[in-house]
Amino acid sequence: MAEEFYKGGQRAWFHDQGHWGGFFHTYDQLQLKGFGAHFDQPRKIHVFLPRDYEVTGDRLPVLYCNDGDHIFFPDGNFGQCWQVAERLSRLYLREQLQKLIVVAICPNDRAYEYSHIPDQGGGLGDYSRYLAKGLKPFIDEQYRTQTDQTLIVGAAQGGLAAFYTATQHPRQFPQVAALSPSFWLGLEANPMSINGLDGAFKISLENSALVFAATPVLSNPELRPKIYLDWGLMADTQHQEARARLRGQEMRSLLIEEFQYQENVNLFTLEDPLGRHDELAWGDRLETILQLFF
């Protein structure tokens, strides 16, 4: 049974789904002001806390997840979820991961919030500011966090949004994992019907708005985030994973050659032979990511 309470002036619900790894605080209508008409609107946020959070007094790292509506529960648009609570429970039981706080951010308008391209949404700049200047300060004030131990994660367009956010606000988000990221957004000659994938791109990532916006941070060794990228090799009907692979490989080369990233130091990449473009595959890879960063 859910129990209502207030935290930081926001109404929330405590609910325990029986996971060994923890319990939930869910804010059905978290509302933070000062971020424009769209981002001033209420949104749902799930906070997953370790089972012993109330008694230990420890400060904990924080994982922020885009597409929060299917991180824990299969109630998003895709009918699946990442099963993060179950995965954390296993990792904690095996003592393979330190305890952490998970913040799952549900989108109000995914296409708008997760795109930096004006004619394909265009709200990502404001979304990243909302996370860095609004949501993260709220979480840091209301929960016992290690404020500098933060990882932002997303997949597909949520992965693009995570990468963008970390490269615009590296002090708040010094670590990012972009799974099957949609780096191809806005760059394809024909984004919905690709014949000959290798020749389908009309603009290189090096000359893209995404990399242009990220360059000041990526070029600064004191600021640039630690980055994880991955992609799968299994085919899907819209070639999304193939696009993620081609653009992911391009981004990896760009980070190494142009920005002097070092593999297995501040850049980590994974090519999953069995990886599909879906939540279960991303959840599987998340376990490795968490052990890598935390």
C-alpha positions in Angstrom: 0.0 0.0 0.0 1.3 3.5 -0.9 1.7 6.1 1.8 1.5 9.8 1.0 4.1 12.2 2.4 5.7 15.5 1.6 9.4 16.2 0.9 10.8 19.6 0.0 7.3 20.9 -0.5 6.5 18.2 -3.0 3.9 15.4 -2.6 5.3 11.9 -2.8 4.3 8.3 -2.3 6.2 5.7 -0.4 5.7 2.2 -1.9 7.5 -1.1 -1.4 7.3 -3.5 -4.3 9.1 -6.2 -2.3 12.5 -5.8 -3.9 15.4 -6.9 -1.7 17.4 -4.0 -3.0 15.1 -1.2 -1.9 11.9 0.8 -1.9 10.4 3.7 -3.8 9.5 7.4 -3.3 7.4 8.3 -6.3 6.6 11.9 -7.1 3.5 11.8 -9.4 3.6 15.6 -10.0 7.0 17.0 -9.1 6.9 20.6 -10.1 10.0 22.8 -10.2 9.6 26.4 -11.3 11.8 28.7 -13.4 12.5 26.5 -16.4 10.0 27.8 -19.0 6.4 27.0 -19.7 7.0 23.3 -20.7 9.5 22.4 -17.9 7.5 24.2 -15.2 4.8 21.6 -15.7 4.6 18.7 -13.2 6.3 15.4 -14.1 6.6 11.9 -12.6 9.9 11.0 -10.9 10.7 7.6 -9.3 13.4 7.6 -6.6 14.6 4.1 -5.6 16.4 3.9 -2.3 18.4 1.1 -0.7 16.5 -1.0 1.8 18.7 0.3 4.7 18.6 3.9 3.6 16.7 5.2 6.6 19.1 3.6 9.2 22.6 3.9 7.8 23.1 7.6 7.4 25.5 7.0 4.5 25.8 9.4 1.6 25.3 7.6 -1.7 26.1 8.0 -5.4 23.2 8.8 -7.7 22.2 7.3 -11.0 19.9 9.4 -13.1 17.9 7.6 -15.8 16.1 9.1 -18.8 12.9 7.4 -20.0 12.0 6.8 -16.3 8.6 5.4 -17.2 10.2 2.1 -18.1 13.2 1.9 -15.9 11.4 0.0 -13.1 7.9 -0.7 -14.5 6.7 -1.8 -17.9 4.3 1.1 -18.2 6.0 3.1 -20.9 5.3 3.0 -24.7 7.3 -0.1 -25.3 5.8 -2.7 -23.0 9.1 -3.6 -21.4 11.3 -2.2 -18.7 15.0 -2.3 -17.7 14.2 -4.2 -14.5 16.6 -2.0 -12.5 15.2 -2.9 -9.1 15.7 -6.6 -9.7 19.2 -6.1 -11.1 20.3 -3.9 -8.2 18.9 -6.5 -5.7 21.1 -9.2 -7.3 24.2 -7.0 -7.4 23.8 -6.0 -3.8 23.2 -9.6 -2.6 26.4 -10.7 -4.4 28.3 -7.7 -3.0 29.2 -6.7 -6.5 28.0 -3.1 -6.2 27.9 -0.4 -3.6 24.5 1.0 -2.6 23.2 3.9 -4.6 20.2 6.1 -5.3 18.3 5.8 -8.6 16.3 8.7 -10.0 14.1 7.8 -12.9 12.8 10.8 -14.8 9.6 10.3 -16.8 9.4 12.4 -20.0 6.4 14.7 -20.5 7.1 15.0 -24.3 9.9 12.6 -25.3 10.4 13.8 -28.8 10.6 17.4 -27.7 12.8 16.9 -24.6 15.3 14.5 -26.1 16.1 16.4 -29.3 18.6 19.2 -29.8 17.4 19.7 -33.5 14.8 22.5 -33.7 12.7 20.9 -36.4 12.7 17.6 -34.6 11.8 18.7 -31.1 14.5 21.1 -30.0 13.8 21.1 -26.2 17.0 19.2 -25.1 18.9 22.4 -24.1 16.1 23.4 -21.7 15.7 19.8 -20.5 19.4 19.5 -19.6 19.2 22.8 -17.7 16.1 21.5 -15.9 18.1 18.4 -14.8 21.3 20.3 -13.8 19.8 23.4 -12.2 16.4 22.0 -11.0 16.1 18.3 -10.4 19.6 17.5 -9.2 19.7 20.3 -6.6 16.3 19.1 -5.4 17.6 15.5 -5.0 20.8 16.6 -3.4 18.9 18.7 -0.9 16.3 16.1 0.0 18.4 12.9 0.0 21.8 12.0 1.3 23.8 12.0 -1.9 27.5 12.1 -2.8 27.0 15.2 -5.0 30.0 14.6 -7.1 29.3 10.9 -7.7 26.7 11.1 -10.4 26.0 9.1 -13.5 23.4 9.9 -16.1 22.2 7.1 -18.3 19.9 6.8 -21.3 19.2 4.7 -24.4 18.4 5.5 -28.0 17.2 9.2 -28.0 17.5 9.1 -24.2 21.1 8.2 -24.7 21.6 11.2 -27.0 19.9 13.3 -24.3 22.3 11.9 -21.6 25.4 12.6 -23.7 24.2 16.2 -24.4 23.4 16.8 -20.8 26.8 15.6 -19.5 28.6 17.7 -22.1 26.7 20.8 -21.3 26.7 20.4 -17.5 29.8 18.3 -16.6 30.1 19.6 -13.1 26.6 18.3 -12.2 26.9 15.1 -14.5 30.6 14.1 -14.6 29.8 10.6 -15.9 27.5 9.5 -18.7 26.5 6.2 -20.3 24.7 6.4 -23.7 23.4 3.0 -24.8 22.5 2.6 -28.5 22.5 6.4 -28.7 20.7 8.2 -31.5 23.7 10.3 -32.5 22.2 10.1 -36.0 19.3 12.4 -35.2 19.1 15.2 -37.7 22.0 13.9 -39.8 20.5 11.3 -42.1 19.5 11.9 -45.7 16.4 9.7 -45.1 16.0 8.8 -41.4 13.1 6.3 -41.8 14.1 4.4 -44.9 17.8 3.5 -45.2 19.1 1.7 -48.3 22.8 1.2 -48.0 23.5 2.2 -44.4 27.1 3.2 -44.9 26.1 5.8 -47.5 22.9 7.1 -45.7 24.5 9.9 -43.8 24.8 13.4 -45.2 26.6 15.1 -42.3 29.5 13.8 -40.2 29.3 13.9 -36.5 32.4 16.1 -36.5 30.4 18.8 -38.2 27.2 18.2 -36.3 25.3 20.6 -33.9 25.7 18.0 -31.2 29.5 17.9 -31.3 29.7 21.7 -31.9 27.8 22.2 -28.7 29.9 19.7 -26.8 33.4 20.8 -28.0 34.2 23.4 -25.3 33.7 20.7 -22.6 35.2 17.8 -24.5 38.3 19.9 -25.2 38.8 20.7 -21.6 40.6 17.9 -19.6 39.4 19.4 -16.3 35.7 19.4 -17.3 35.1 16.6 -19.8 32.9 13.8 -18.5 33.8 10.1 -18.4 31.9 8.5 -21.2 30.5 5.0 -21.9 29.0 4.2 -25.3 27.6 0.9 -26.6 25.5 -0.6 -29.4 24.2 -4.0 -30.4 24.6 -6.1 -33.5 21.1 -7.6 -33.8 19.0 -6.3 -36.7 15.7 -4.5 -36.1 13.0 -3.4 -38.6 13.9 0.3 -38.6 17.7 -0.3 -38.6 18.0 1.7 -35.3 20.7 -0.5 -33.8 22.7 -0.4 -37.1 22.5 3.4 -37.0 23.6 3.4 -33.4 26.5 1.2 -34.3 27.7 3.3 -37.2 27.4 6.6 -35.4 28.7 5.1 -32.1 31.8 4.0 -33.9 32.2 7.4 -35.5 31.8 9.1 -32.1 34.4 6.8 -30.5 36.9 7.7 -33.2 36.1 11.3 -32.9 36.6 11.3 -29.1 39.9 9.6 -29.4 41.4 11.4 -32.4 40.0 14.9 -31.9 39.6 15.2 -28.1 42.3 12.9 -26.8 40.1 10.5 -24.9 41.7 7.3 -23.8 40.0 4.0 -24.1 39.5 2.2 -20.7 40.6 5.4 -18.9 37.9 8.0 -19.6 36.2 6.3 -22.6 34.5 2.9 -22.5 32.8 1.2 -25.4 31.0 -2.1 -25.8 29.7 -3.9 -28.9 27.1 -6.4 -27.9 26.8 -9.3 -30.4 23.4 -10.2 -29.1 22.3 -6.7 -28.3 18.8 -5.6 -29.6 17.2 -2.2 -29.6 15.1 -2.8 -26.5 14.8 -2.3 -22.8 15.8 -5.8 -21.8 19.1 -5.6 -23.7 19.8 -2.2 -22.2 19.0 -3.4 -18.7 21.4 -6.3 -19.2 24.2 -4.0 -20.1 23.4 -1.6 -17.3 24.8 -4.1 -14.8 28.2 -3.9 -16.3 28.0 -0.1 -16.5 27.2 0.3 -12.8 30.1 -1.9 -11.8 32.3 0.2 -14.1 31.4 3.5 -12.7 30.5 2.7 -9.1 
